[in-house]
Amino acid sequence: MSQDPVVPPALLALHAIFTSALQDLRFGNFDESVLGAAIAQVAARADAVAEAEAALAEARAGLAQAQDELLHTGQRALAYARIYAEDDSELSERLLSLAVTVGGRDTPAAAKEPVRRRGRPGKTPASALSISLPLGPPASGEMTSAGVGSQVS
């Protein structure tokens, strides 16, 4: 439940005044007992809400546990069915397309595409690199690998 008081402090203070300084005051059908009964009703309803919320939380926990048990049972059933269907290609294909899911979790289907790796691609092996080197002496005026031309000025 929320952390706000179910009965506002101002109304509790007003009730306290009606039980002390104004205890003999009566306006038609209204006196301290009417205000006290309304405060008691609000408190009782707040207690009922707290009990209902606790029961709901317990029911949700039970549901989650039952769903987990169902997921594990379904995964086991699917595994058994796949073993049984190894000789039946049509049944095997139907079973491969299944993914037993509960709450977003699933058993991996064998027919899923492989996961693409993220990030930078790996280094290319040296054997895959293609380098073309000239097969002869450099032509006049060309630079060699040492940065010196073939002609001397």
Order of alpha helices (4+ residues) and beta strands (2+ residues): alpha-alpha-alpha-beta-beta
